[in-house]
Amino acid sequence: MAHCSSCSSSSSSSSQSRGFCPFSLFLFIGSAIASVRYLKRREQSSSRKLDDDDDDDDDDDDDDVEEDRPSPFRVVFVLGGPGAGKGTQCQLLSENLGWAHLSAGDLLRAERAKADSKLADVINSNISAGRIVPSEITVELLRNAMEEMYSGENRQTKFLIDGFPRSEGNVIAWNEVVGNRANVETVLFFECPEDVLTSRLLERSKTSGRVDDTIDVIRKRFDTYKEESMPIIEMYEKDGRVKKIIADRSMEEVYKEIEAILGE
């Protein structure tokens, strides 16, 4: 180790005196500063590690939340002319296979009856003015019904939607309001001759009390169905989702065919 001149001292046989060395003090201070800096770096490194661990925990929490989210709802659209037996078959499938049955028409009628519903005001004002209820409202009611059934005890995820979509506007609204929240797996198309449908509706009118089960209204409903609904069925047929059901058979025969399709 080098010595400075001021640190030189004379030696004697009895003792050795040492003087003060500024260079040694400089080395001591430098070493102390380096130690402080090292400890500070260690502290910062530990802090970053803790932050990273916290981030990992947050990611795990996000994963848990993601896993808790339900997979998209399974949806089957049920289409066909008035009187084809859609409602009857949906009810049977609901009872036996656990699919929830939703009817767009029933949801609209139920909403109209609610005194404190803002949607009811819009629905009633449109009907009173002779206008068609906006598709967005119908779809919103369907979405709300699905969400409500999922949040219940049964955590329902399978839905048969009866009589929807009836028009291109319905399809557009469905894509915008529901989107990838639901997966339309199949479109059941109840195919039935018009004379059979007419006979069924007239027979139903004897007990149903429905004002739309008269011969004149029935014919108008058929015309609307052909003009608006058939193009929708053809659209879904192109991407392979349509399953045609011959509906002028016994209720039991029709049910067995549909049960086999949904059980695939």
Sequence and secondary structure as in RCSB ss.txt:
>XXXX:A:sequence
MAHCSSCSSSSSSSSQSRGFCPFSLFLFIGSAIASVRYLKRREQSSSRKLDDDDDDDDDDDDDDVEEDRPSPFRV
VFVLGGPGAGKGTQCQLLSENLGWAHLSAGDLLRAERAKADSKLADVINSNISAGRIVPSEITVELLRNAMEEMY
SGENRQTKFLIDGFPRSEGNVIAWNEVVGNRANVETVLFFECPEDVLTSRLLERSKTSGRVDDTIDVIRKRFDTY
KEESMPIIEMYEKDGRVKKIIADRSMEEVYKEIEAILGE
>XXXX:A:secstr
    GGG   B SS B     HHHHHHHHHHHHHHHHHHHHHHHHHHHHHHHHHHHHHHHHHHHHHHHS   EEE
EEEEE TTSSHHHHHHHHHHHH  EEEEHHHHHHHHHT TT HHHHHHHHHHHTT    HHHHHHHHHHHHHHHH
HSTT   EEEEET   SHHHHHHHHHHTGGGEEEEEEEEEE  HHHHHHHHHHHHHHH  TT SHHHHHHHHHHI
IIIIHHHHHHHHHTT EEEEE SS HHHHHHHHHHHHT 
